[in-house]
């Protein structure tokens, strides 16, 4: 898998241009060319597939998040889990037992090595393949599923390189299949209510957002199970924002990215790397193999994104240092600002006091998102405060109706492209990098995501 710090693209590149609008310090700097490749052909946005009475699903990876999705699907009408694949046979057997206890036929199991998902995709009569594997397997599973005639969805991020972002876009277009990244944070309560405020015009024109993923993962990265088996390795290989979509996805929807606007240019800087080494020394000892490991990932990465319409997003990645969890999530408009972590909002003309925050609850009765009101109670206890269930429900609902998905392959590519683009920018001392327009101009006419309900 390429890390996009070099020039990997097989496509024609747009010519680099001078940067305008990112501040006087950036004016005149050339854009990094490798991020600007464009595929040939026409984008297939607002895609509708034939509806299904029952969605037949195969799972690839049923560890932490895979298990959560698997159990959610067993609670959603119109789903039959027909196959399950994992490199650990015991996890396959556990998932099979869950399905049987839920009253479904026993799914066929696949656990013959790390590429057995290909056999599952080729052999099973499925409508949808869901993958919740380590990051490096997301694109191979997505491509195998679509090439075999199945719709495909993945945990986040969808791809770790710009080349692979193009690969999933091109494969989805060529095969005529959906390819969605399951960004659960788009379905959390405050993010949904913020989107509703934006769509109702309460915040005015949105001009700026701030987001991120700030989560102390030191213990997770050094664990001998789960994500610890693979996530630390990425900290040794790449330096940039390796996990952008939890914070970025919700604000991108509020700002109509790919649906009236699009990402344009990114600059990115990383701090020195200290946290993982110091943690290893303290936990395992200065002479331990863990303490001898070398890390590429800066402890805090800060990226600035400018959109085609000149709007701005500050995006932060911070997983190697001690800190409480936050995704920041700030959306700033001409009439007000909404923020999560902590949850608060300021609406000019509606605030209790000028220049002072109000609690979101003050406006919940009027602006609670209808999707949250309709099914949040069904998601209680089903992952991350209910948002996991809501995202799974919406996917199945859209497939059964034959509607466009809330997030399509172009969103998966654009949001995930921050990984490759930020790594390029960091490697070149903050040189501006052009973010590809995966929609090939369709962002200009695509309608914004509407306010949906169950």
C-alpha positions as CSV (number, residue, x, y, z in Angstrom):
1,X,0.0,0.0,0.0
2,X,1.4,3.4,-1.0
3,X,1.8,6.1,1.6
4,X,1.5,9.0,-0.8
5,X,4.6,10.8,0.4
6,X,5.9,10.1,-3.1
7,X,4.3,10.5,-6.6
8,X,2.2,7.3,-6.9
9,X,-0.6,8.3,-9.3
10,X,-1.1,6.7,-12.7
11,X,-3.3,9.6,-13.8
12,X,-2.7,12.9,-15.5
13,X,-2.1,15.5,-12.9
14,X,-3.5,19.0,-12.8
15,X,-0.9,21.6,-13.2
16,X,0.2,23.2,-9.9
17,X,-0.9,26.7,-9.2
18,X,-0.2,29.5,-6.8
19,X,-2.2,29.3,-3.6
20,X,-4.6,32.2,-2.8
21,X,-6.7,32.6,0.3
22,X,-4.7,30.5,2.8
23,X,-2.9,33.5,4.1
24,X,0.0,35.7,3.0
25,X,2.5,33.1,4.3
26,X,1.3,30.6,1.7
27,X,0.9,32.9,-1.3
28,X,3.1,31.8,-4.2
29,X,3.9,28.4,-2.9
30,X,3.4,25.6,-5.5
31,X,0.8,23.0,-4.9
32,X,2.0,19.4,-4.4
33,X,1.1,17.7,-7.6
34,X,0.6,14.1,-6.4
35,X,-2.7,14.9,-4.7
36,X,-4.4,16.5,-7.7
37,X,-4.8,13.5,-10.0
38,X,-8.2,13.1,-11.7
39,X,-9.8,10.0,-13.1
40,X,-11.3,10.0,-16.5
41,X,-15.0,9.7,-17.1
42,X,-18.1,11.1,-15.4
43,X,-18.9,10.9,-11.8
44,X,-22.0,8.9,-10.8
45,X,-23.4,11.0,-8.0
46,X,-26.9,10.6,-6.4
47,X,-26.7,7.0,-7.4
48,X,-29.7,4.7,-6.9
49,X,-29.6,1.0,-7.0
50,X,-32.5,-1.5,-7.3
51,X,-34.4,-1.8,-4.0
52,X,-34.3,-5.0,-1.9
53,X,-37.1,-6.6,0.1
54,X,-34.4,-8.3,2.2
55,X,-30.7,-7.3,2.2
56,X,-28.5,-10.3,2.3
57,X,-25.2,-9.4,4.1
58,X,-21.8,-10.9,4.5
59,X,-19.4,-9.7,7.2
60,X,-15.6,-9.5,6.9
61,X,-14.1,-8.9,10.4
62,X,-16.2,-9.5,13.5
63,X,-13.9,-8.1,16.2
64,X,-14.9,-4.9,18.1
65,X,-16.7,-2.8,15.6
66,X,-17.6,-5.7,13.3
67,X,-19.4,-7.4,16.2
68,X,-21.3,-4.2,17.0
69,X,-22.5,-3.9,13.4
70,X,-23.3,-7.6,13.2
71,X,-25.5,-7.5,16.3
72,X,-27.2,-4.3,15.1
73,X,-28.1,-5.9,11.7
74,X,-29.7,-8.8,13.6
75,X,-32.1,-6.2,15.1
76,X,-33.0,-4.4,11.9
77,X,-36.0,-5.6,9.8
78,X,-35.2,-6.7,6.3
79,X,-31.7,-8.1,6.9
80,X,-30.4,-11.6,6.6
81,X,-26.8,-12.3,7.6
82,X,-25.7,-15.0,5.3
83,X,-21.9,-15.2,5.7
84,X,-19.2,-14.2,8.1
85,X,-15.5,-14.1,7.6
86,X,-12.7,-13.6,10.1
87,X,-9.1,-14.9,10.5
88,X,-10.0,-16.1,14.0
89,X,-12.3,-19.1,13.7
90,X,-13.7,-18.6,17.2
91,X,-15.0,-15.1,16.2
92,X,-16.7,-16.7,13.2
93,X,-18.4,-19.3,15.5
94,X,-19.4,-16.6,18.0
95,X,-21.1,-14.6,15.2
96,X,-22.8,-17.6,13.8
97,X,-24.2,-18.4,17.3
98,X,-25.6,-14.8,17.6
99,X,-27.4,-15.2,14.3
100,X,-28.9,-18.5,15.3
101,X,-30.1,-17.1,18.6
102,X,-31.7,-14.2,16.8
103,X,-33.8,-16.7,14.7
104,X,-31.8,-16.6,11.5
105,X,-30.2,-19.5,9.7
106,X,-26.6,-20.2,10.6
107,X,-24.4,-18.0,8.3
108,X,-21.7,-19.7,6.3
109,X,-18.3,-19.3,8.0
110,X,-15.0,-18.3,6.3
111,X,-11.8,-18.4,8.2
112,X,-9.2,-19.9,5.9
113,X,-6.6,-17.1,6.1
114,X,-6.5,-13.4,5.6
115,X,-7.8,-13.4,2.0
116,X,-10.7,-15.8,2.5
117,X,-13.0,-12.8,2.0
118,X,-12.4,-13.2,-1.7
119,X,-13.8,-16.7,-1.6
120,X,-16.8,-15.5,0.3
121,X,-17.5,-12.7,-2.2
122,X,-17.2,-15.1,-5.2
123,X,-19.2,-17.9,-3.7
124,X,-22.0,-16.3,-1.6
125,X,-25.2,-14.9,-3.1
126,X,-25.0,-11.5,-1.2
127,X,-26.3,-8.0,-1.7
128,X,-24.0,-6.3,0.7
129,X,-20.5,-6.9,2.2
130,X,-19.5,-5.1,5.4
131,X,-15.9,-4.9,6.4
132,X,-14.5,-3.9,9.8
133,X,-10.9,-5.1,9.4
134,X,-7.6,-3.3,10.0
135,X,-7.2,-0.3,7.8
136,X,-4.9,-2.0,5.2
137,X,-7.7,-4.5,4.3
138,X,-10.5,-2.0,3.7
139,X,-9.8,-1.3,0.1
140,X,-9.1,-5.0,-0.9
141,X,-12.4,-6.1,0.7
142,X,-14.3,-3.2,-0.9
143,X,-12.9,-3.9,-4.3
144,X,-13.4,-7.7,-4.1
145,X,-17.1,-7.1,-3.0
146,X,-17.9,-4.7,-5.8
147,X,-16.1,-6.8,-8.5
148,X,-18.2,-9.7,-7.5
149,X,-21.4,-7.8,-7.8
150,X,-22.1,-6.7,-4.2
151,X,-22.6,-3.3,-2.6
152,X,-19.8,-2.6,-0.2
153,X,-19.4,-0.7,3.1
154,X,-16.5,-0.2,5.4
155,X,-15.4,1.0,8.7
156,X,-13.3,4.2,8.8
157,X,-11.2,5.5,7.2
158,X,-12.1,4.0,3.8
159,X,-8.6,4.3,2.4
160,X,-5.1,5.3,3.6
161,X,-3.8,6.7,0.3
162,X,-5.0,8.9,-2.4
163,X,-4.4,6.2,-4.9
164,X,-6.7,3.9,-3.0
165,X,-9.3,6.6,-2.7
166,X,-9.4,6.8,-6.5
167,X,-9.5,3.0,-6.7
168,X,-12.8,2.7,-4.7
169,X,-14.3,5.5,-6.7
170,X,-13.4,4.0,-10.1
171,X,-14.5,0.5,-9.0
172,X,-17.9,1.8,-7.7
173,X,-18.5,3.6,-11.0
174,X,-17.4,0.8,-13.2
175,X,-19.4,-1.9,-11.4
176,X,-22.5,0.2,-10.6
177,X,-22.4,-0.6,-6.9
178,X,-22.6,1.4,-3.8
179,X,-19.5,1.9,-1.7
180,X,-20.0,3.7,1.6
181,X,-17.8,4.5,4.6
182,X,-19.7,3.9,7.9
183,X,-19.0,7.2,9.7
184,X,-21.1,6.8,12.8
185,X,-20.3,10.3,14.2
186,X,-22.6,11.7,11.5
187,X,-25.5,10.2,13.4
188,X,-24.6,11.4,16.9
189,X,-27.2,13.6,18.6
190,X,-25.4,17.0,18.6
191,X,-24.0,16.5,15.1
192,X,-27.5,15.7,13.8
193,X,-29.0,18.7,15.7
194,X,-26.3,21.0,14.3
195,X,-27.1,19.8,10.8
196,X,-30.7,20.6,11.4
197,X,-29.8,24.1,12.6
198,X,-27.8,24.6,9.5
199,X,-30.5,23.3,7.2
200,X,-33.1,25.5,8.9
201,X,-30.9,28.6,8.4
202,X,-30.6,29.3,12.1
203,X,-26.8,29.6,12.0
204,X,-26.8,31.6,8.8
205,X,-24.2,30.9,6.1
206,X,-21.6,28.4,7.4
207,X,-18.1,29.8,6.8
208,X,-15.8,27.8,9.1
209,X,-15.6,24.6,11.1
210,X,-13.3,22.9,13.5
211,X,-13.1,19.2,14.1
212,X,-10.8,16.4,15.1
213,X,-10.1,13.1,16.8
214,X,-8.3,13.7,20.1
215,X,-8.2,10.4,22.0
216,X,-5.5,8.9,24.2
217,X,-4.9,5.6,22.5
218,X,-1.5,4.7,24.0
219,X,-2.9,1.8,25.9
220,X,-4.9,0.6,22.9
221,X,-1.9,0.8,20.6
222,X,0.3,-1.3,22.9
223,X,-2.5,-3.9,23.6
224,X,-1.9,-7.5,22.6
225,X,-5.4,-7.8,21.2
226,X,-7.9,-5.8,19.1
227,X,-6.5,-2.7,17.5
228,X,-3.2,-3.0,19.3
229,X,-2.4,-5.9,16.9
230,X,-2.1,-3.4,14.0
231,X,-2.8,0.2,14.8
232,X,0.6,1.0,16.3
233,X,2.2,-0.1,13.1
234,X,0.6,2.8,11.3
235,X,2.2,5.2,13.7
236,X,5.5,3.8,12.7
237,X,4.8,4.3,8.9
238,X,2.9,7.5,8.4
239,X,3.1,11.1,9.7
240,X,-0.1,13.1,9.2
241,X,-3.8,12.8,10.1
242,X,-4.4,9.1,10.1
243,X,-7.9,9.1,11.4
244,X,-9.7,12.2,10.1
245,X,-13.3,11.2,9.5
246,X,-14.9,11.1,12.9
247,X,-14.6,14.8,13.3
248,X,-14.5,15.8,9.6
249,X,-17.6,13.8,8.4
250,X,-20.3,15.7,10.3
251,X,-18.9,19.2,9.6
252,X,-18.3,18.3,5.9
253,X,-22.0,17.5,5.7
254,X,-23.0,20.7,7.4
255,X,-20.7,22.6,4.9
256,X,-22.2,20.7,1.9
257,X,-18.9,19.2,0.8
258,X,-19.5,17.3,-2.5
259,X,-23.0,18.9,-2.5
260,X,-22.5,22.5,-3.3
261,X,-18.9,22.9,-2.2
262,X,-15.8,20.7,-2.2
263,X,-12.4,20.4,-0.5
264,X,-9.8,22.3,-2.4
265,X,-6.4,22.7,-0.7
266,X,-4.8,21.4,2.5
267,X,-1.8,22.4,4.6
268,X,-0.7,20.2,7.4
269,X,1.9,20.2,10.2
270,X,2.8,17.6,12.8
271,X,4.5,18.1,16.2
272,X,7.5,16.0,17.2
273,X,6.8,12.4,18.3
274,X,7.3,11.7,22.0
275,X,4.2,10.1,23.5
276,X,4.4,6.5,22.4
277,X,8.1,6.2,23.2
278,X,7.7,7.7,26.6
279,X,4.8,5.5,27.3
280,X,6.7,2.4,26.3
281,X,9.7,3.3,28.5
282,X,7.4,3.9,31.5
283,X,5.3,0.7,31.0
284,X,7.7,-1.8,29.5
285,X,11.1,-0.4,30.6
286,X,13.9,1.5,28.8
287,X,15.5,-1.7,27.5
288,X,12.3,-3.3,26.2
289,X,11.7,-4.0,22.5
290,X,8.7,-1.6,22.7
291,X,11.0,1.2,23.9
292,X,13.3,0.6,20.9
293,X,10.6,1.2,18.3
294,X,10.8,4.2,16.1
295,X,7.7,6.3,15.3
296,X,6.9,8.5,12.3
297,X,3.6,9.9,13.5
298,X,3.8,13.3,15.2
299,X,1.9,13.4,18.4
300,X,-0.4,16.2,17.3
301,X,-1.2,16.9,13.7
302,X,-3.0,20.1,12.7
303,X,-4.4,20.5,9.2
304,X,-6.1,23.5,7.6
305,X,-8.5,22.8,4.7
306,X,-9.8,25.5,2.3
307,X,-12.9,24.6,0.2
308,X,-13.7,25.6,-3.4
309,X,-15.9,28.4,-2.1
310,X,-13.1,29.7,0.2
311,X,-14.5,28.3,3.5
312,X,-12.2,26.9,6.1
313,X,-11.8,23.8,8.4
314,X,-9.3,23.2,11.1
315,X,-8.7,19.5,11.7
316,X,-6.7,17.9,14.5
317,X,-5.4,14.4,15.1
318,X,-4.0,13.6,18.6
319,X,-3.8,10.0,19.8
320,X,-0.4,9.6,21.5
321,X,-0.7,12.0,24.5
322,X,-2.6,12.0,27.8
323,X,-5.9,13.8,27.4
324,X,-9.6,13.4,27.8
325,X,-11.6,12.5,24.6
326,X,-13.0,15.1,22.3
327,X,-13.9,15.5,18.6
328,X,-14.2,19.4,19.0
329,X,-17.0,19.7,16.3
330,X,-17.5,23.5,15.9
331,X,-19.7,24.9,13.1
332,X,-19.5,28.7,12.7
333,X,-22.1,30.6,10.6
334,X,-23.0,34.3,10.0
335,X,-25.8,34.1,12.6
336,X,-24.3,31.8,15.2
337,X,-22.1,28.9,16.2
338,X,-22.7,25.4,17.4
339,X,-20.2,23.4,19.3
340,X,-19.8,19.9,20.8
341,X,-17.3,19.0,23.6
342,X,-18.8,20.7,25.5
343,X,-22.3,20.9,24.0
344,X,-23.2,24.5,23.6
345,X,-24.7,26.9,21.0
346,X,-24.9,30.7,20.5
347,X,-27.6,32.0,18.2
348,X,-27.7,35.7,17.7
349,X,-31.1,37.1,18.7
350,X,-32.0,33.9,20.5
351,X,-29.3,33.7,23.1
352,X,-30.3,34.3,26.8
353,X,-27.4,36.8,27.1
354,X,-25.4,38.5,24.4
355,X,-21.9,36.9,24.0
356,X,-22.7,34.0,26.3
357,X,-23.3,30.3,25.4
358,X,-26.6,28.5,25.8
359,X,-26.9,24.8,26.4
360,X,-28.1,22.8,23.4
361,X,-31.0,21.5,25.5
362,X,-32.6,25.0,25.3
363,X,-33.3,24.4,21.6
364,X,-33.8,20.6,21.6
365,X,-37.6,20.7,21.5
366,X,-37.5,22.9,18.4
367,X,-34.4,21.6,16.6
368,X,-33.9,18.0,17.6
369,X,-33.2,16.1,14.4
370,X,-36.2,14.0,13.3
371,X,-34.1,10.9,12.7
372,X,-32.8,11.0,16.3
373,X,-36.2,11.5,17.7
374,X,-37.6,8.6,15.7
375,X,-35.2,5.8,16.5
376,X,-32.6,6.9,19.1
377,X,-34.4,4.8,21.7
378,X,-33.8,1.7,19.6
379,X,-30.1,2.3,19.6
380,X,-29.7,2.5,23.4
381,X,-26.9,0.1,24.4
382,X,-26.0,-0.7,20.8
383,X,-22.8,1.2,20.4
384,X,-21.5,4.7,21.0
385,X,-24.7,6.1,22.6
386,X,-27.0,4.8,19.8
387,X,-25.3,6.4,16.7
388,X,-24.0,3.0,15.5
389,X,-27.5,1.6,15.3
390,X,-28.8,4.7,13.6
391,X,-26.1,4.5,10.9
392,X,-26.8,0.8,10.3
393,X,-30.5,1.4,10.2
394,X,-30.2,4.2,7.6
395,X,-28.0,2.1,5.4
396,X,-30.4,-0.8,5.3
397,X,-33.4,1.6,5.0
398,X,-31.8,3.3,1.9
399,X,-30.9,0.0,0.3
400,X,-34.4,-1.4,0.8
401,X,-36.0,1.7,-0.7
402,X,-33.5,2.1,-3.5
403,X,-32.6,5.6,-2.3
404,X,-29.1,7.3,-2.6
405,X,-27.1,6.7,0.5
406,X,-26.5,9.4,3.1
407,X,-22.8,9.1,2.4
408,X,-21.6,7.9,-1.0
409,X,-18.3,6.7,-2.4
410,X,-17.3,10.3,-3.2
411,X,-17.7,11.2,0.5
412,X,-15.7,8.1,1.5
413,X,-12.9,9.2,-0.9
414,X,-12.9,12.9,0.0
415,X,-13.0,12.5,3.7
416,X,-10.4,9.7,3.7
417,X,-8.2,11.6,1.3
418,X,-7.1,13.8,4.2
419,X,-4.8,10.9,5.3
420,X,-2.8,10.9,2.1
421,X,-2.9,14.6,1.6
422,X,-1.8,15.5,5.1
423,X,1.1,13.0,4.9
424,X,2.2,14.7,1.7
425,X,2.0,18.1,3.2
426,X,3.8,17.2,6.4
427,X,6.6,15.5,4.4
428,X,7.1,18.7,2.5
429,X,7.2,21.0,5.5
430,X,3.6,22.2,5.1
431,X,3.5,22.6,1.4
432,X,-0.1,23.1,0.2
433,X,-1.6,20.0,-1.3
434,X,-4.5,19.9,-3.7
435,X,-7.3,17.6,-2.6
436,X,-8.8,15.7,-5.6
437,X,-12.3,16.5,-6.7
438,X,-13.6,12.9,-6.9
439,X,-16.9,14.2,-8.2
440,X,-15.3,15.8,-11.3
441,X,-17.3,18.9,-10.9
442,X,-20.6,17.4,-9.9
443,X,-20.3,19.0,-6.5
444,X,-21.5,22.2,-8.2
445,X,-25.0,20.8,-8.9
446,X,-25.4,18.0,-6.3
447,X,-28.2,18.8,-3.8
448,X,-27.2,19.1,-0.1
449,X,-28.0,16.1,2.1
450,X,-31.6,16.6,3.3
451,X,-33.1,16.1,6.8
452,X,-34.0,12.4,6.7
453,X,-36.1,10.4,9.2
454,X,-36.8,6.7,9.8
